[in-house]
């Protein structure tokens, strides 16, 4: 649960009586099953930062029938992550590691 607390702290640090009215963090579920994580980067210190797309368990060489898969990338000004049903914490940790490394 430490990752959730750290994400809460990152979110709160972005709230400036303006950012939170337009942007935010979205956590949802997928129907395959899995998790979705979208974090707006616009008007944050991260909006111009580079991120190397990271994934495993997907693609032609992977067994995509299991739950051990994950994709993270930047897309339309957002950090976007998708992962299997037990990958939410890992998605959050990947974001936080990148965010802390680029702050």
Buried (B, 14 or more C-beta within 10 A) or exposed (E): EEBEEBBEEBBEEBEEEEBBEEBEBEBEEEEEEBBBBBBBBEBBEBEEBEBEEEBEBBEEEEEEEEEEBBBBBBEEBBBBBBBBEEBBBBBBBBBBEBBEEEE
